Amino acid sequence: MKKQLLVDTACFLLILLFTYAGFSKLFAYALFVHDMQKQPLPGWLAGVLTIAVPLVEIGAAALLVAERTRKAGLFLSVVIMLAFTVYTALILSFFFGKIPCSCGGVIRSLTWGQHLWFNLFFLAVAGTGLVLKRKNNTTLLLQ
């Protein structure tokens, strides 16, 4: 019961995060595209990511809603948050130089240091949810 409450809480927090982040990028799509074009990525990849990132975030939130797809949603959440965390750590280590934030909504107002802590928190939430979900149900990822 306690594990299920923790998994439910983790999923709820991640649903809020990914729904907000995905839709805020779509609602301010021109700004998101502009910021993505300034990222240290090949132009074609930035173009793909401007479509893929919000859709993957919203997709992860959708997977987290239903019990039977929750494990897949938690796994995808870990992958997303790990990618964002590694990217933020690289920015903080001056690997890319000065990079604008392409996050949506109020998240874009965080400093890069705050982004790192924010990402680490949600990576821990997703990881904890996935570990607890896997302990509760040792069947295949999507079951």
TAWO-V730482 format. One record per pair of residues at least 24 apart in sequence whose ideal C-beta (glycine too) atoms are under 8 Angstrom apart, sorted by the first residue. I is the first residue (numbers start at 1). J is the second residue. D is the distance in whole Angstrom. If there is no record, write none. Layout:
BEGIN
i j d
I J D
I J D
END
This chain:
BEGIN
i j d
3 132 5
3 135 7
3 136 6
4 136 7
6 128 7
6 129 7
6 132 6
7 70 7
7 74 8
7 129 5
7 132 5
7 133 5
7 136 7
10 74 7
10 125 5
10 126 7
10 128 6
10 129 3
10 132 8
11 64 4
11 65 8
11 70 6
11 73 7
11 74 7
11 129 6
13 122 7
13 125 6
14 60 7
14 61 7
14 64 6
14 73 8
14 74 8
14 77 5
14 122 7
14 125 6
14 126 6
14 129 7
15 61 5
15 64 5
15 65 7
17 122 6
18 57 4
18 58 7
18 60 5
18 61 4
18 64 8
18 77 7
18 80 8
19 57 8
19 58 7
19 61 5
20 104 8
20 105 6
20 107 8
21 54 8
21 57 5
21 103 7
21 104 5
21 105 7
21 107 6
22 53 8
22 54 4
22 55 7
22 56 8
22 57 4
22 58 4
22 61 7
22 104 8
23 54 7
23 58 7
23 104 8
24 104 3
24 105 4
24 107 8
25 53 7
25 54 4
25 57 8
25 102 8
25 103 8
25 104 4
26 54 5
27 104 8
28 104 6
32 102 6
32 104 7
35 100 5
35 101 7
35 102 4
36 102 5
38 99 7
38 100 5
38 102 8
39 99 6
39 100 8
39 102 6
40 96 4
40 97 8
40 99 7
54 104 8
56 80 7
68 142 7
68 143 7
69 142 6
70 133 6
71 130 7
71 133 5
71 134 7
71 137 7
71 141 6
71 142 7
71 143 8
72 141 6
72 142 5
74 126 6
74 129 5
74 130 4
74 133 6
75 130 6
75 141 6
77 122 8
77 126 4
77 129 7
77 130 8
78 123 7
78 126 5
78 127 6
78 130 6
80 126 8
81 119 6
81 122 5
81 123 4
81 126 5
82 123 6
84 119 5
85 116 7
85 119 4
85 120 6
85 123 5
88 112 6
88 115 5
88 116 5
88 119 6
89 116 6
92 116 6
END
